[in-house]
């Protein structure tokens, strides 16, 4: 049994955030589940808002076994809930008709395991023991908490115990099909595993209808009554300890509790007694059985179909079955270097306090855990809000600030110019525009190379930022062209700033190690009048004045007046 990402996946990564075993790999836009790492918890199924994850069993193998008519089926008791309102008798009869001469309900496995737990817990112990009936818990411990492996109860899962029991009676070659929601339980011990939906498909392909079956058993049924066990394999006397605040018994739900248990047992040396640990509230709470909010409805249905307890043991004492087992840890690949982890965290960035963000929004409790998952291909920066916020900030900055000169970009210039004109209309104060182009810049590039040209552009940017006010905007228009927007500035102010800019650019050549006046500036200037609303386009008018300044030899400021088509030369300096 495995989980598979289907074609409905849109890469939202909801599954990655809830996977308790980091078994979901993200490769670009492709999301896939790594079978070797998956512990079959099933948390990804309800977490996916696009129904893009399927539980896939061994339908073809089960169909082949049904056609041969020799296999036994272990149908978990949760089938009573899934197939409701059909009676359990009808479901079992349908399985018989489909080709399974023996249909058992998993009770024998629970009884065998419960007896082993009763024996273990009857012996006084001085150390923690963790329930091992759930394969999800066992696999999580083996993969991520190997230090807790010796504390696992050395007991097989109920389905493993039942398969041993059935094969001890009917021969080791007996093929067995397991049908249930906790798909991890049957892995390795049976010949095929099916979900309830796949059982429906098997019955359909075999031409069997549940609704047409008799409401009573057509054959002698397998054991349904319990004597010692509860669903899942614990003995009833152990659960009687639950209402008491006993140091011998602790009921814990949720796979995340392993972090606390590991700390208590391995670091603080606390004896927790018997830890009844499950990832959910039993199999009726399993994600494959339906929404969690329907748990109590499912429990009511299951209780309605539960037969009364047997007054005598239901397991044949003459059948010898080894229920004990031992567990070993799993090696999770190469150890990650501290430098690799640090490089990922550096990409994420630190919080304003200088510490890791550790916000948990990515699905991992710490940035270090996220970095480890990222380096193993189990996570992506798309999950990390601080990283995405940093990228968005950088993108906004790149869109607003020219990287070479540190000035505003054309996009910002366009918006700020529109804002200044609107403000001018409200306040009835003029605003000004300077449009400048560097004289001799092309010759400099040809003679000294683009590196020298870039140094000069950066120096011009610094000078413009120094000359203009904080309330004004200086922008790189493109190439070696620059624009300055001056708020609340009339003709005289525009001319004054224009001359400051011209003189500053002239000094720039010396500051970057070039010949004096190697590069100068031609500047077109204009003042927008909110009364006459001239010019219609201040930027275009300043550009025409700039070309006049270039035509007249450069290194000068030309101011465009409204009383004539030709700009009026205000300042013409030849040096």
N, C-alpha and C positions, 0 to 999 in steps of 0.2 A: 504494500500500500504506500502511496506517495501523494504529495500535493503537487499540482501543476498549474502554471500560469497560462491562461488561455488568451485568445486573440482580442478579448475585450479590454485587456490591460492598457491603461493610458499613462502609466508611469507616475501615478500620484504618490507612490511610496508609502501609502498607509500601512501596507503589510510589513514593510521594513521596520517601521516604528514599533510594532507590537510583537515581532518575532522574538521569542525568548532564547533562541539558540543561534541567532545571527546566521541563519541558513539561507537568506535571500540575497543573491548577488545582483549588483547593479552594474551593467556594462554599457555606458552611454545611455541610450534610451531603452535598452533591453533589460527586463527584469526576469530573473529565473530563480528557481528554488534548487539549492544544492542538496541532493538526496543524502549525501554522506554526512552532512551536518544537521539535517532536519530531524527533530525528535518527535514529530507528528503531534504537536500540541493542538494544532488546528486554529490557533488564535488569528491567523491571517484570513481565514474564510469570512467571518462576520465583519472583520475590520475593513475589508475591501468594499468600497461603495459602488463598484462597477461589476460585481459578480464575476471577477476575472480569475478566481482561484477555484480549481476543482479538486476534489478528493478522488483519486483514481486507484481502483483496486485491480483485481485479477479476473475480470469478467470473462475473458476468453478461456482461461484455464478452468474456471468454475463451470462454464458451459460444456466444455469437453468432459469434465467429470460427471456432470448431470446426464449427459448422453450415455455414458458408460453405466450409470445406475449403481455404482459401487461405493460412492463416497458418503461419509457421515457429515452432517452439518451441525455446527454449534451456533445456534441462533440466540444472541444475547437477549436478556429480558427487556431491554429498551425497545425491542421490536413491538411490544404491546402498545407502546406510546406512538411510535412512528406510524403504525398501520391502523391506529384508531380512526374510525369506529369499527373496523373489522375485528372480530373476536380473535383472540390468540389461537383458538382451535382452528379457525379458518386459515390463518397464516401458516400454521404447521402443516395442515392438510395440503395446502398449495405447494409447499416445499417437497412433500412426499411425492405428489403428482408430477412435479418437475423433474424428478429423478434422484431424490435423496432418500434412501430407505430408512436412514436413521437421522432423526432431528433431536438434538439435545439443547437444553436451555442455558447451559453454563453454570447451573447450580452445583453440579458435582465439583467443578473446579473451585468454586467459592468455598465449598465444604472442606475440601482437602487443604486449601491454604489456611482457612480459619482454624483447623485443628493444629496445624504447624505453628501458627501464631499463639494459640492457646498454650501449647507446650513451651514455646520460647519464653512467653511472658509469665509463666508459672514459676520459672526459676529466678530467684533474686539476682538482679544485675546492678552493677555500679557504674554503668556508662550508658550513653545515649544510644537509642535504636530508632532508626527512621523507617517508616513504612515503605515497602518496596512493591506493593501490588500494582502500582501505576508505572508503566514503562516510561511515560513522559518525565516523571520525577527521577527515575533511575538514570535515564539517558542524560538529563540535564546535569545530574551530579557527576556522572562519569566523564562528561565533556568539560564542564566548567568548574566543578568543585571536587577534584580528585581526592582531596584530603578527607572528604566525607564518605568516600566509598567504603572504608572499613566499618562505618556506622550503619550501613544499609542492612536491614533485616535479611538474612540469607535464605530467602524464600522465593520460589518461582511465582510468576503471575498466575492468576486463576486459569487462563486459557492454556498456558503451558502445562499446568497440572492436569487439566481435563484431557488434553491430547495424550498425555502419558497414560492416563487411566484408560481411555478408550482403546488405545493401541495395546495396552497390556491385556485387555479382554479380547479384542478382535484381531490382533496380529499387528506387527510393526509396519506392515505395508498398507495399513488402512489409510486411504486418502481422506483428508479432513478439510472442510471449507468453513471458515469463520465469518460470521456476519454480525457487524456491530458498528458502533460509532467510535470507540476508542481503537482506531485502526492500528495503533502501534502494538497492541497486545498480541496480535496474531503473527507478527513478523517473525519468520524463522522457524516457527514450530508447526505451522500448518501448510497445506499445499496451495491454498488460495484464500484471499481476504476480500470481502465485499462490503461496501456500504449498503445501507438500506435502499437507497435509490438504485444501486446496481442490482440488488436483489429484485426490485420491481422490474428492471429491464430484463433480467434473466427469466423471470416468470413470463413476461410478455413474449420473449423470443421462443420460449418453450410452449406457448399457447395455453398458459394456465391463468385462470382468473381467480383471484382471492374471493371476490364477492359470490361466486357460484359454489363455493365449498360449503360443506355441511357445518353447522355450528357446534359440532361435537367431534372428538378425535376419531379419525377413521382407523388409526392403528394405536397400539399401546404406546402412550407417550413416554418420553424420557422423564427423568426426575424433575419435578417442579417444586416440590415442597422443601423447605429448608429445615434443618435441625439446629445447627450451631451458628451458621454464617449469617452475615448481612450482605446485601449486594456490594461487590467489590472485594470480599474475601476476609473481612475482619470478623472475629468471633463476637457474638452478642455480649458476653460478659465484659469484654474490654470497653465497649461503647457505654456500658452502664457506669463506667468511671467518669464519663464526660461531664455530667452535671456537677461533679465535685471538682474543687480546685486542687486536684491531686498533683503531686510532684511526679507521679508515675505516668501520667497521660496528658498529652497536649494535642489539641485539635488545631491544625494550621491549614489554611487554604490560601492558595496563590503561590505560583512558582517564585515570585519575587522574595518570598520569605526565606529562601535559601541563603541570601546574603546575611541575614540576621542570625540564622541558625549556624552558619559557618563561623561567624565571629564568636558566638557564644561557646561553641564546642571546641574549635581549633585554637582560638586565641585566649578566651577567658576561662577555658576549662570548666564550663558549667555542665553539669549532668542534667539533661532535659528529660530524662526518662524515655518513655515511648512517644515518638512524634508521629501523629497521624497526619501526614502531609499529602495533600492532593492539589493539583493545579486548579481544580474547580470543585463545585459541590457535588462530586460524584458524576457518573456517566450521564445522568439525566440532565446535567448542566453542561454537557459537552457542546462545543460550538456547532458540530454537525447535526445536532438534534433539533436546533431551532434557537430563536432569540432567548436571551437570558431572562427577559421579563416574563416569559411563559413557563419558568421553572416550576412554580407551584401548581400550575395546571397539569404539567407533565407528571409531577409527583402524585397528584390526585388520581390520574388515570392509572399509573403504575400500582398504586395501593389498591385500587379497585380490582385489579386483575391478580394481585398477589394471593396465592392459596394459603390456607392456615399452616402453621408450623407443624412439622412431623414430630410426634412424641418419641420417636426412636431414630437412631442414626440412619442416614440414607445412603451412605457410602458402603460398598461391599468390603468388609474387613479382610477378605481373603485375597483381594487384589493389591499387590505390592507396587507402590508408586513412590519414587524418590521426589519429594517436594522441595528439599533443600537445594541451594545453589550458592555460588560465590560470584562476586562482581569484581571487575577490574576497570581501572581508569582508561581513558582514551587520550592518545597524544594528538594535540591539535596543531600539527605542523610546526614550522620553524618559529623560534622565539624572535620577536621583533626588537630591533635595536632602539635604544633610547633616542638616538638622533633622528630616526625615521618618525617616531611619534612626535618629537619636538617640531619637525618640519611641518607636519600637518597642523599642529596647534598654532604655529606661526602664521600659517595661511588663514586660520580662523581669526586670529588676533586675540588680544587680551581685553578684559573689561576695564573700565576707567580706573578701577582700583589697582590694576596691574596683575590681578589674579585671573585664572581661567574663568570662562563664563559659567560652565557647569549648569546651564539653565534647564537641561533635560528636554528641550523642545524637539530635539532630533530623535528622541526615543531611547537615548543612552543617558545614564545618570551623570556621567562626567565627560568632559572633553577628551580625556585620555582614553576612555572606553570607546568613544566615537572614533578617535584616531586609529585605534587598533582594528576596529571593524572596517574602517576606510582602507587601511593598508592591506587587509585581507580580501578586499573587493566586496565587502558586505554592506557598504554605506557609500553615500555620495554627498558632496558639498551642498547639493540641493536640499538636504534635510536640515542644514544648519542655518537658523535665522540670523545669528550674528554675522556669519560669513556673507549671507545674501544681503544683509543690510549694509555691510562694508562694501560689497560690490556695487550696490545701488548708489551709495554715496560717492564711490569712485567714478561711477558712470556719470552721475550728475556733475561731478567736478570736471571730468574730462569734457563733458558737453558745454560747460560754462567757462572753462579756463583753458587757454592755449598752452600746451605743455612747454613749448620752447621759450616763449616770452613771459609767461605768467599773466598775460592780459586776458580780458574777456574774449569769448569767441563771437563770431558773427551772429549766432543765434541770440546771445545775450544782448549784443548791440542792437539788434532789431527790436527786441522787446523794450529795452531801456529807452530807446529813442522815441518809441510810441508813447511810453509812460511820461517822458519829459514834455512832449508836445501836449498831451492831455493835461498835465499839471500846469503848463503855460496857459492853457485856455482857462483853467479854473482861477489861477492867481493873477492872470493878465501881466505876467512877467515874461520877458523874452528868454530864450535859451539858445545856445550856440553849438555849432558843429565845426570841427577841424578835420580836414581830410588830408593826410600827408603821405607822400611817396618818397622813398629814399633815392637820391641822385647818386649815380655811380655804383649802385649795388651790384648790377650785373657784371660790370667790369671787375669788381672786387672778387666775385665768385669765380670768374674766368681766370683771374690772375693768381689769387691766393687759395682758391679751393672753397668747397662748400662748408668745410669746418670753420674757416675764418668767417664766412658769411653767417653761419649760425651763431657764432660768438657775438657778432655785431648785432644781430636781431635780438638776442637775449639782453644785450646791454641797452639797446633802444627801449626794450620793454621796461627795464629797471628805471631808466630816466623818465619815461612817461608816468610810471607809478609814483615817482618822486615829485613830479611837477604838478600833476592834477590833484584836486581835492578828493577826499574820501567819498564825497557825495556825487562826484562825477564818475564817468566810466570811460576807460581807455581800452580799446579793443583792437585786435589784429584783424584787419579786413580780409587779408589774404596775401601770401607772398611777402613783399616788402612794403605793403600798404597798411596804414593804421588810421583809426578814427577816434576822435575824442568828442564826447558829448558833454556839454557844460550846462548844468542846470542854473536857471535864474541869472543868466549872463547876457548882457547887451553887447553892442558893437565894440565899445572900448575894452570891455573885459575880454571878449573873444580875441581881439588883436593883441592884448597884453599876453594872454596865455599862448597864443600862436607864436609870438616872438620868443617866449621862454622855451617853448618846445623846439623851435628852429635852432636856437643857440645851444640847447642841450644836446641835440643830435650832432651838431657840429663838433662838440667836445668828445663825443663818443668815440670817434676814430682814434684819438690819442689814448683813450682808456683801454682799448683792446690791442694796442701795439701797432696801429696802422699810421700811415702818413697823415699829417694834419689836413683836414678837409678832404680826405680820401672819399668820404661819404657825407653828403649833406641832405637836407630835406626841403622839398617843395611842398607848400601847404596851401590848400584852398580853405577859406573861412567863410562862414555865413552866420547870421543871427536871425532866428525865427521870430517874427512879429505876431503876437497873438491877436492884435487888433485887425491888421490887414490879412492875417493868415498867409503871409508870404515868407518863404517860398512854399509851394505845394509839397515839394520833396526836398527837404534840406540836404539830404545826403547827395542827391543827384546834382543839386546846385553847387555844393561844396566841391564835388568831383570836377565840375566844369571849371571852377576857379583854380583847382589844382592843375589841370592841363594848361591853363593860361600861365601859371607860375613856371611849369616845366618848359613851355615854349619860350619864355623870356629869359631862360638861362638857369633856372633852378635856384636853390638856396634862398628862397624868399616866401613871403606870405602875401597872398592875393585875397582881398575881401570882395565878396559878391554883393552888389547893391541892387535894390529893387527898382531903381529909376532908369535902368538901361539894360539892354541885353548883354552888353559886354561888362565883365566884372571890372571894378575899379581897383587899380593897383594901389595898395596902401603902403606896402613896404617892399623895397627892392634893394637888396644888399648884395653888392659884389665885393668880394674880399680877395 
